[in-house]
Amino acid sequence: MNRERKAKDFLMQRIILILSSFALITLTLMRYPRSPHVLPPVHVDLPKLSTPTPESNIFDPTSGALYFYHSHRENEQGHFHTFLSDADQSVHHHLIALAIDASGKPVALFTTNDWVTGEEMLPHSKLIERIDNFVFLDDNATSHYLQTLLKMLAPQVQELLKARDEILEKHKLGRYEIVTYLPLQ
């Protein structure tokens, strides 16, 4: 009986997640009806930064969600690093990085080694428990774009985080920047 209850709870969580994603997309489309993108374009005025600056961090103090954007690769416009943090921003846990092309379309997801972002690395199971905390209550279109994408790509994010942990456990990849990488179609 307990197993059936867990299965029903899991199914209900997935249904709620899917419905909330659709609601967020619908609200975004209502707000940006003339956009040629499914979601509002994020490439407008995005700087080409080789390193992030404190001013480029976007933080939601209620949820502890944090992200920044920068670029240092030729084959992408740039990428967002997403984090879950303590309310005081003293401890950051890298969730996933999302690479975009010049039109704002997501082209890849990847995880990094902990030294790349200066994070306190959490096991994938702990991050996955908190993935729904990546929420922004502000009126920033980029925040809503990332929030929606992470909800839609949650299964892929979970797979990459699990693979990251398995790879780092088997191999000491201290010198490698990117641990796992998934191109998006």
N, CA and C of each residue as an Amber inpcrd file, in Angstrom:
protein
   555
   0.8250000  -1.1990000   0.0000000   0.0000000   0.0000000   0.0000000
   0.8690000   1.2630000   0.0000000   1.9370000   1.2340000   0.7870000
   2.8440000   2.3740000   0.8630000   3.4840000   2.6510000  -0.4910000
   3.7970000   1.5860000  -1.2180000   4.4010000   1.7280000  -2.5440000
   3.4210000   2.3970000  -3.5130000   2.1460000   1.9980000  -3.4380000
   1.1210000   2.6130000  -4.2940000   0.9640000   4.0920000  -3.9590000
   1.0090000   4.4140000  -2.6810000   0.8800000   5.8050000  -2.2430000
   2.0430000   6.6460000  -2.7810000   3.2600000   6.0900000  -2.7030000
   4.4280000   6.7990000  -3.2200000   4.3190000   7.0030000  -4.7260000
   3.8270000   5.9910000  -5.4230000   3.6640000   6.1040000  -6.8730000
   2.6380000   7.1750000  -7.2140000   1.5380000   7.2150000  -6.4710000
   0.5090000   8.2370000  -6.7060000   1.0500000   9.6320000  -6.3950000
   1.7850000   9.7440000  -5.2850000   2.3760000  11.0390000  -4.9260000
   3.3550000  11.5120000  -5.9960000   4.1860000  10.5970000  -6.4840000
   5.1470000  10.9340000  -7.5280000   4.4220000  11.3950000  -8.7890000
   3.3880000  10.6630000  -9.1740000   2.6100000  11.0220000 -10.3590000
   1.9570000  12.3900000 -10.1770000   1.4150000  12.6470000  -9.0070000
   0.7720000  13.9370000  -8.7410000   1.8020000  15.0710000  -8.8040000
   2.9960000  14.8450000  -8.2780000   4.0450000  15.8640000  -8.3520000
   4.4030000  16.1720000  -9.7970000   4.5050000  15.1480000 -10.6180000
   4.8270000  15.3430000 -12.0370000   3.7170000  16.1080000 -12.7480000
   2.4700000  15.7780000 -12.4420000   1.3370000  16.4770000 -13.0650000
   1.3590000  17.9490000 -12.6730000   1.5850000  18.2200000 -11.3920000
   1.6480000  19.6110000 -10.9250000   2.7990000  20.3470000 -11.6000000
   3.9490000  19.7010000 -11.7220000   5.1070000  20.3130000 -12.3780000
   4.8020000  20.6410000 -13.8340000   4.1860000  19.7110000 -14.5400000
   3.8430000  19.9370000 -15.9480000   2.8360000  21.0680000 -16.0780000
   1.7970000  21.0510000 -15.2450000   0.7840000  22.1080000 -15.3130000
   1.3700000  23.4690000 -14.9560000   2.2490000  23.5110000 -13.9550000
   2.8500000  24.8010000 -13.6020000   3.7660000  25.2950000 -14.7150000
   4.4430000  24.3830000 -15.4020000   5.2790000  24.7840000 -16.5440000
   4.4270000  25.3710000 -17.6520000   3.3120000  24.7050000 -17.9530000
   2.4110000  25.2300000 -18.9790000   1.8460000  26.5850000 -18.5770000
   1.4970000  26.7270000 -17.3030000   0.9650000  28.0060000 -16.8350000
   2.0140000  29.1080000 -16.9670000   3.2430000  28.8090000 -16.6050000
   4.3170000  29.7970000 -16.7060000   4.5770000  30.1830000 -18.1570000
   4.5770000  29.2070000 -19.0380000   4.7650000  29.4920000 -20.4630000
   3.6160000  30.3410000 -20.9850000   2.3930000  29.9900000 -20.6150000
   1.2210000  30.7520000 -21.0590000   1.2930000  32.1930000 -20.5740000
   1.6240000  32.3820000 -19.2990000   1.7370000  33.7430000 -18.7670000
   2.8450000  34.5250000 -19.4650000   3.9370000  33.8680000 -19.7500000
   5.0430000  34.5180000 -20.4550000   4.6190000  34.9190000 -21.8600000
   3.9230000  34.0190000 -22.5460000   3.4530000  34.3370000 -23.9000000
   2.4330000  35.4690000 -23.8880000   1.6070000  35.5240000 -22.8550000
   0.6410000  36.6220000 -22.7490000   1.3730000  37.9450000 -22.5390000
   2.4510000  37.9080000 -21.7830000   3.1950000  39.1360000 -21.5030000
   4.0230000  39.5940000 -22.6980000   4.5230000  38.6500000 -23.4950000
   5.3680000  38.9540000 -24.6450000   4.7440000  38.3870000 -25.9200000
   3.5840000  38.8940000 -26.3190000   2.8670000  38.2890000 -27.4470000
   3.5500000  38.4680000 -28.7980000   4.3950000  39.4630000 -28.9660000
   5.0020000  39.7130000 -30.2780000   6.3780000  39.0940000 -30.4250000
   6.8320000  38.4260000 -29.4120000   8.1610000  37.8230000 -29.4640000
   8.1940000  36.6870000 -30.4720000   9.2380000  36.6060000 -31.3040000
   9.3420000  35.4870000 -32.2400000   9.7580000  34.1950000 -31.5500000
  10.1150000  34.2670000 -30.2700000  10.5470000  33.0970000 -29.5240000
   9.3790000  32.5690000 -28.6980000   9.4520000  31.3050000 -28.3460000
   8.4510000  30.7330000 -27.4560000   8.5090000  31.4370000 -26.1110000
   9.7050000  31.7480000 -25.6730000   9.9130000  32.4910000 -24.4420000
  10.5700000  33.8180000 -24.8010000  10.5120000  34.7930000 -23.9140000
  11.0910000  36.0910000 -24.2610000  12.5760000  35.9670000 -24.5790000
  13.0450000  36.7010000 -25.5730000  14.4640000  36.6150000 -25.9180000
  15.3190000  37.1350000 -24.7720000  16.4280000  36.4630000 -24.5500000
  17.3020000  36.8780000 -23.4560000  18.6230000  37.4260000 -23.9670000
  18.8150000  37.4370000 -25.2670000  20.1110000  37.8380000 -25.8070000
  20.2720000  39.3490000 -25.9350000  19.2050000  40.0960000 -25.7440000
  19.2800000  41.5440000 -25.8750000  20.1230000  42.1110000 -24.7310000
  21.1250000  42.8730000 -25.0890000  21.9910000  43.5440000 -24.1180000
  22.7420000  42.5990000 -23.1830000  22.9240000  41.3520000 -23.5690000
  23.7360000  40.4690000 -22.7470000  25.2000000  40.7530000 -23.0600000
  25.9740000  41.0890000 -22.0610000  27.3700000  41.4350000 -22.3150000
  28.2100000  40.2080000 -22.5940000  29.3080000  40.4100000 -23.2920000
  30.3050000  39.3520000 -23.4740000  31.3050000  39.5190000 -22.3350000
  31.0820000  38.8130000 -21.2610000  31.9540000  38.9190000 -20.0980000
  32.8440000  37.6950000 -20.0220000  34.1210000  37.9070000 -19.8490000
  35.0050000  36.7540000 -19.7030000  34.9240000  36.1930000 -18.2850000
  34.6160000  37.0410000 -17.3240000  34.3910000  36.5790000 -15.9580000
  33.1820000  37.3110000 -15.4010000  32.4130000  36.6390000 -14.5550000
  31.2430000  37.3040000 -13.9900000  31.6530000  38.3960000 -13.0130000
  30.7930000  39.3500000 -12.8500000  31.0260000  40.4160000 -11.8890000
  29.9350000  40.3380000 -10.8320000  30.1730000  40.8470000  -9.6250000
  29.1170000  40.8050000  -8.6040000  27.8250000  41.4700000  -9.0740000
  27.9530000  42.4970000  -9.9220000  26.7620000  43.1880000 -10.4120000
  25.9490000  42.3100000 -11.3690000  26.5960000  41.2860000 -11.9410000
  25.8850000  40.4420000 -12.8960000  25.1210000  39.3100000 -12.2180000
  25.2860000  39.1380000 -10.9000000  24.5480000  38.1070000 -10.1780000
  23.1050000  38.5370000  -9.9690000  22.1880000  37.6430000 -10.2700000
  20.7770000  37.8710000  -9.9810000  20.4090000  36.8960000  -8.8760000
  19.9060000  37.4210000  -7.7590000  19.6460000  36.6060000  -6.5710000
  18.2420000  36.8460000  -6.0670000  17.5510000  35.7710000  -5.7110000
  16.2420000  35.8830000  -5.0770000  16.4190000  35.5030000  -3.6050000
  16.2960000  36.4760000  -2.6910000  16.5550000  36.1930000  -1.2790000
  15.5450000  35.2390000  -0.6510000  14.3560000  35.1580000  -1.2130000
  13.3450000  34.2620000  -0.6560000  13.6620000  32.8060000  -0.9490000
  14.0150000  32.5110000  -2.1910000  14.2590000  31.1180000  -2.5950000
  15.7270000  30.7090000  -2.5010000  16.6300000  31.6880000  -2.5150000
  18.0550000  31.3720000  -2.5460000  18.5600000  31.0450000  -3.9390000
  17.7220000  31.2630000  -4.9590000  18.1300000  31.0160000  -6.3450000
  19.0480000  32.1440000  -6.8090000  20.0420000  31.7790000  -7.5820000
  21.0390000  32.7340000  -8.0490000  21.5010000  32.3130000  -9.4330000
  21.7600000  33.2920000 -10.2940000  22.3850000  32.9690000 -11.5750000
  23.2280000  34.1380000 -12.0400000  24.1540000  33.8330000 -12.9320000
  24.8800000  34.8720000 -13.6380000  25.1350000  34.3870000 -15.0510000
  25.3980000  35.3390000 -15.9180000  25.6290000  35.0660000 -17.3280000
  27.0230000  35.5530000 -17.6880000  27.7210000  34.7640000 -18.4990000
  28.9860000  35.2410000 -19.0600000  29.3300000  34.4170000 -20.2900000
  30.3910000  34.8140000 -20.9570000  30.7890000  34.1500000 -22.1910000
  32.3030000  34.0990000 -22.2800000  32.8030000  32.9420000 -22.6990000
  34.2350000  32.8220000 -22.9650000  34.5170000  31.7000000 -23.9510000
  33.5040000  31.3230000 -24.7370000  33.6810000  30.2840000 -25.7550000
  33.2500000  30.8270000 -27.1090000  33.9080000  30.3700000 -28.1440000
  33.6160000  30.8290000 -29.5010000  32.2850000  30.3040000 -30.0370000
  31.9080000  29.0730000 -29.6760000  30.7440000  28.4390000 -30.2880000
  29.4280000  28.7220000 -29.5750000  29.4000000  29.7020000 -28.6940000
  28.1580000  30.0430000 -28.0120000  28.0980000  31.5450000 -27.7760000
  26.8840000  32.0530000 -27.6520000  26.6900000  33.4500000 -27.2710000
  27.1690000  33.6440000 -25.8360000  26.8600000  32.6750000 -25.0060000
  27.2350000  32.7210000 -23.6040000  26.5280000  31.6160000 -22.8570000
  26.6720000  31.6290000 -21.5500000  25.9620000  30.6400000 -20.7590000
  25.6270000  31.2010000 -19.3810000  24.5630000  30.6430000 -18.8290000
  24.0990000  30.9860000 -17.4930000  24.5870000  29.9070000 -16.5350000
  25.1160000  30.3180000 -15.4100000  25.3960000  29.3930000 -14.3170000
  24.2760000  29.5920000 -13.3020000  23.6080000  28.5110000 -12.9350000
  22.5050000  28.5870000 -11.9770000  22.9330000  27.9350000 -10.6650000
  22.4690000  28.5200000  -9.5710000  22.8530000  28.0610000  -8.2370000
  21.6440000  28.0560000  -7.3140000  21.7540000  27.2550000  -6.2910000
  20.8720000  27.3400000  -5.1350000  21.7700000  27.7470000  -3.9810000
  21.3330000  28.7400000  -3.2200000  22.1860000  29.3220000  -2.1830000
  21.4520000  29.4200000  -0.8680000  22.2310000  29.6350000   0.1790000
  21.6400000  30.0180000   1.4500000  21.1130000  31.4420000   1.2980000
  20.2210000  31.8360000   2.1760000  19.6180000  33.1670000   2.0770000
  20.6560000  34.2770000   2.1330000  21.7480000  34.0750000   2.8650000
  22.7610000  35.1260000   2.9730000  23.8230000  35.0450000   1.8740000
  23.6480000  34.1560000   0.9210000  24.5620000  33.9480000  -0.2070000
  25.9460000  33.4760000   0.2210000  26.0940000  32.9910000   1.4440000
  27.4210000  32.5690000   1.8970000  27.8300000  31.2180000   1.3190000
  26.8680000  30.3660000   0.9980000  27.1510000  29.0450000   0.4430000
  26.3570000  28.8850000  -0.8470000  27.0630000  28.5500000  -1.9420000
  26.4310000  28.3640000  -3.2450000  26.6010000  26.9200000  -3.6910000
  25.5520000  26.3920000  -4.3150000  25.5860000  25.0420000  -4.8660000
  25.2190000  25.1470000  -6.3410000  26.1770000  24.8620000  -7.2170000
  25.9410000  24.9700000  -8.6600000  24.9180000  23.9320000  -9.0780000
  23.8580000  24.3910000  -9.7070000  22.8120000  23.4880000 -10.1750000
  23.1610000  22.9820000 -11.5720000  23.2350000  23.8990000 -12.5340000
  23.5180000  23.5240000 -13.9240000  23.9460000  24.7830000 -14.6700000
  24.6560000  24.6070000 -15.7480000  24.9620000  25.7180000 -16.6500000
  24.1660000  25.4930000 -17.9280000  23.6540000  26.5810000 -18.4870000
  22.8240000  26.5310000 -19.6850000  23.4370000  27.4340000 -20.7460000
  23.9280000  26.8300000 -21.8340000  24.5190000  27.5950000 -22.9380000
  23.4210000  28.0060000 -23.9090000  23.5310000  29.2280000 -24.4440000
  22.5530000  29.7240000 -25.4150000  23.2810000  30.2070000 -26.6640000
  22.5350000  30.2290000 -27.7760000  23.1010000  30.7820000 -29.0040000
  22.7120000  32.2550000 -29.1100000  23.0560000  32.8890000 -30.2180000
  22.8250000  34.3320000 -30.3840000  21.3480000  34.7040000 -30.3720000
  20.4580000  33.7520000 -30.6670000  19.0230000  34.0570000 -30.6600000
  18.3910000  33.8260000 -29.2960000  19.1660000  33.3510000 -28.3260000
  18.6240000  33.0710000 -27.0030000  18.1450000  31.6430000 -26.8410000
  18.3270000  30.8330000 -27.8840000  17.8880000  29.4350000 -27.8440000
  18.8850000  28.6070000 -27.0300000  18.3730000  27.7620000 -26.1150000
  19.2880000  26.9080000 -25.3580000  19.9410000  25.8730000 -26.2670000
  21.2610000  25.7240000 -26.1590000  21.9780000  24.7760000 -27.0190000
  22.6570000  23.6540000 -26.2390000  22.8570000  23.8240000 -24.9330000
  23.5040000  22.7610000 -24.1600000  23.3100000  22.9880000 -22.6670000
  23.3520000  21.8870000 -21.9440000  23.4080000  21.8940000 -20.4870000
  24.7430000  21.2790000 -20.0920000  25.3490000  21.7870000 -19.0220000
  26.5700000  21.1500000 -18.5520000  26.7810000  21.3860000 -17.0660000
  27.5640000  20.4890000 -16.4700000  27.9530000  20.6360000 -15.0690000
  29.4450000  20.9330000 -15.0220000  29.8490000  21.5730000 -13.9600000
  31.2530000  21.9520000 -13.8150000  31.8470000  21.3230000 -12.5600000
  33.1490000  21.3350000 -12.5060000  33.8620000  20.9260000 -11.3130000
  33.6790000  22.0230000 -10.2610000  33.7730000  21.6820000  -8.9940000
  33.4940000  22.6600000  -7.9440000  34.4440000  23.8490000  -7.9460000
  35.6860000  23.6650000  -8.3670000  36.6430000  24.7740000  -8.3580000
  36.3090000  25.8340000  -9.4050000  35.5310000  25.4740000 -10.4170000
  35.1900000  26.4150000 -11.4900000  34.3220000  27.5510000 -10.9600000
  33.3530000  27.2130000 -10.1290000  32.3960000  28.2060000  -9.6490000
  32.6050000  28.5730000  -8.1850000  33.5640000  27.9520000  -7.5290000
  33.8050000  28.2520000  -6.1210000  32.6620000  27.8150000  -5.2270000
  31.9860000  26.7810000  -5.6250000  30.8030000  26.3190000  -4.8990000
  31.1580000  25.3190000  -3.8110000  30.1690000  25.0410000  -3.0010000
  30.2180000  23.8950000  -2.1040000  29.3490000  22.8370000  -2.7740000
  29.9770000  21.8180000  -3.3350000  29.2550000  20.8400000  -4.1470000
  28.3620000  19.9600000  -3.2760000  27.1160000  19.8430000  -3.7010000
  26.1710000  18.9390000  -3.0520000  26.0000000  17.7020000  -3.9160000
  25.7360000  16.5450000  -3.3110000  25.4240000  15.3630000  -4.1110000
  24.1630000  15.6040000  -4.9360000  24.0700000  14.9160000  -6.0710000
  22.9280000  15.1240000  -6.9680000  21.6020000  14.9180000  -6.2500000
  21.5220000  13.9540000  -5.3440000  20.2520000  13.6790000  -4.6580000
  19.7790000  14.8940000  -3.8560000  20.7020000  15.6050000  -3.2340000
  20.3430000  16.8040000  -2.4560000  19.9330000  17.9560000  -3.3750000
  20.6390000  18.1120000  -4.4950000  20.2790000  19.1760000  -5.4390000
  18.9190000  18.9120000  -6.0700000  18.6790000  17.6570000  -6.4340000
  17.4090000  17.3070000  -7.0690000  16.2450000  17.5830000  -6.1240000
  16.4420000  17.3320000  -4.8300000  15.4020000  17.6440000  -3.8410000
  15.0670000  19.1340000  -3.8420000  16.0480000  19.9630000  -4.1630000
  15.8770000  21.4180000  -4.0690000  15.6580000  22.1040000  -5.4180000
  15.5810000  21.3370000  -6.5110000  15.5050000  21.9430000  -7.8460000
  14.2820000  22.8520000  -7.9960000  13.1900000  22.5080000  -7.3230000
  11.9890000  23.3420000  -7.4010000  12.1520000  24.6650000  -6.6590000
  13.2460000  24.8280000  -5.9080000  13.5210000  26.0910000  -5.2240000
  14.1320000  27.1340000  -6.1540000  14.4420000  26.7520000  -7.4020000
  14.9850000  27.7310000  -8.3440000  13.8160000  28.5690000  -8.8590000
  13.4390000  29.5660000  -8.0440000  12.2610000  30.3950000  -8.2980000
  12.6560000  31.8520000  -8.1000000  12.1480000  32.7050000  -8.9840000
  12.3770000  34.1410000  -8.8590000  11.0390000  34.8460000  -8.7780000
  10.8980000  35.6940000  -7.7830000   9.6550000  36.4200000  -7.5890000
   9.7120000  37.8090000  -8.2080000  10.8100000  38.1220000  -8.8900000
  10.9450000  39.4400000  -9.5090000  10.2130000  39.4760000 -10.8510000
  10.3030000  40.5980000 -11.5180000   9.6190000  40.7890000 -12.7980000
  10.6240000  40.7380000 -13.9480000  11.6890000  39.9950000 -13.7740000
  12.7680000  39.9240000 -14.7440000  12.4890000  38.8090000 -15.7520000
  12.4190000  39.1470000 -17.0400000  12.1060000  38.1640000 -18.0830000
  13.1550000  37.0630000 -18.1530000  14.4150000  37.4050000 -17.9590000
  15.4730000  36.3980000 -18.0040000  15.3170000  35.3980000 -16.8630000
  14.9620000  35.8840000 -15.6840000  14.7370000  34.9880000 -14.5460000
  13.6190000  34.0040000 -14.8530000  12.5350000  34.5080000 -15.4250000
  11.3980000  33.6350000 -15.7600000  11.7730000  32.6460000 -16.8630000
  12.5740000  33.0880000 -17.8120000  13.0550000  32.2240000 -18.8950000
  13.8360000  31.0460000 -18.3180000  14.7950000  31.3420000 -17.4450000
  15.6110000  30.2830000 -16.8450000  14.7830000  29.3650000 -15.9550000
  13.9030000  29.9530000 -15.1820000  13.0470000  29.1710000 -14.2920000
  12.2070000  28.1810000 -15.1010000  11.6190000  28.6380000 -16.1950000
  10.7980000  27.7770000 -17.0440000  11.6380000  26.6940000 -17.7040000
  12.7870000  27.0800000 -18.2460000  13.6480000  26.0830000 -18.8900000
  14.0920000  25.0010000 -17.9150000  14.4330000  25.3870000 -16.6990000
  14.8740000  24.3850000 -15.7310000  13.7400000  23.4400000 -15.3450000
  12.5250000  23.9460000 -15.3030000  11.3850000  23.0620000 -15.0410000
  11.1890000  22.0930000 -16.2010000  11.2790000  22.6120000 -17.4190000
  11.0730000  21.7680000 -18.5950000  12.2060000  20.7560000 -18.7750000
  13.4110000  21.1270000 -18.3970000  14.5790000  20.2660000 -18.6030000
  14.9990000  19.5330000 -17.3290000  14.1390000  19.5090000 -16.3270000
  14.4750000  18.8800000 -15.0420000  14.9700000  17.4390000 -15.1810000
  14.3480000  16.5920000 -16.0080000  14.8690000  15.2190000 -16.1320000
  16.3060000  15.1800000 -16.6700000  16.6110000  16.0350000 -17.6330000
  17.9680000  16.0800000 -18.1860000  18.9600000  16.6220000 -17.1490000
  18.5250000  17.6250000 -16.3940000  19.3770000  18.1850000 -15.3390000
  19.6930000  17.1040000 -14.3080000  18.6740000  16.3530000 -13.9260000
  18.8720000  15.2820000 -12.9430000  19.8550000  14.2340000 -13.4590000
  19.7190000  13.8480000 -14.7240000  20.6330000  12.8610000 -15.3170000
  22.0750000  13.3750000 -15.3270000  22.2510000  14.6390000 -15.7090000
  23.6020000  15.2090000 -15.7500000  24.2320000  15.2890000 -14.3600000
  23.4390000  15.6840000 -13.3710000  23.9650000  15.7710000 -12.0110000
  24.3570000  14.3920000 -11.4760000  23.5350000  13.4040000 -11.7610000
  23.8510000  12.0380000 -11.3260000  25.1300000  11.5500000 -12.0110000
  25.2260000  11.7920000 -13.3190000  26.4290000  11.3910000 -14.0620000
  27.6580000  12.1320000 -13.5420000  27.4960000  13.4100000 -13.2010000
  28.6060000  14.1970000 -12.6340000  29.1560000  13.5240000 -11.3850000
  28.2440000  13.1480000 -10.4810000  28.6740000  12.5140000  -9.2360000
  29.3720000  11.1840000  -9.4900000  28.8300000  10.4000000 -10.4240000
  29.4350000   9.1020000 -10.7420000  30.8350000   9.2810000 -11.3330000
  30.9700000  10.2460000 -12.2260000  32.2740000  10.4990000 -12.8510000
  33.2820000  10.9930000 -11.8200000  32.8760000  11.9460000 -10.9880000
  33.8020000  12.4900000  -9.9940000  34.1710000  11.4580000  -8.9330000
  33.2710000  10.5110000  -8.6700000  33.5780000   9.4600000  -7.7000000
  34.6090000   8.4810000  -8.2610000  34.4770000   8.1490000  -9.5450000
  35.3780000   7.1770000 -10.1780000  36.7220000   7.7890000 -10.5570000
  36.6960000   9.0160000 -11.0040000  37.9010000   9.6660000 -11.5220000
  38.1190000  10.9690000 -10.7740000  39.3010000  11.2250000 -10.4330000
  39.6310000  12.5060000  -9.8070000  39.9400000  13.4890000 -10.9250000
  38.9110000  14.2340000 -11.3390000  39.0370000  15.1290000 -12.4930000
  39.3320000  16.5580000 -12.0530000  40.2540000  16.7240000 -11.1530000
  40.5340000  18.0350000 -10.6160000  40.8790000  19.0920000 -11.6380000
  41.4350000  18.7020000 -12.7730000  41.8660000  19.7130000 -13.7460000
  40.8280000  19.9860000 -14.8170000  39.7570000  19.2090000 -14.8650000
  38.7510000  19.3910000 -15.9040000  37.6800000  20.3770000 -15.4620000
  37.3850000  21.3230000 -16.3310000  36.3900000  22.3470000 -16.0320000
  34.9770000  21.7870000 -16.1440000  34.6570000  21.1580000 -17.2810000
  33.3170000  20.6340000 -17.5340000  33.3290000  19.1310000 -17.2780000
  32.4100000  18.6800000 -16.4230000  32.3590000  17.2660000 -16.0530000
  31.3660000  16.5170000 -16.9350000  30.1650000  17.0580000 -17.1070000
  29.1680000  16.4410000 -17.9940000  28.6110000  17.5040000 -18.9260000
  28.1840000  17.0670000 -20.1110000  27.7320000  17.9950000 -21.1570000
  26.6370000  17.3160000 -21.9720000  25.5510000  18.0360000 -22.2230000
  24.4510000  17.5020000 -23.0230000  24.0240000  18.5410000 -24.0540000
  24.2790000  18.2930000 -25.3500000  23.7630000  19.2080000 -26.3730000
  22.2410000  19.0880000 -26.4330000  21.5720000  20.1940000 -26.6560000
  20.1110000  20.1930000 -26.7570000  19.6980000  20.3130000 -28.2150000
  18.6750000  19.6060000 -28.5790000  18.1820000  19.6210000 -29.9650000
  17.2370000  20.7820000 -30.1680000
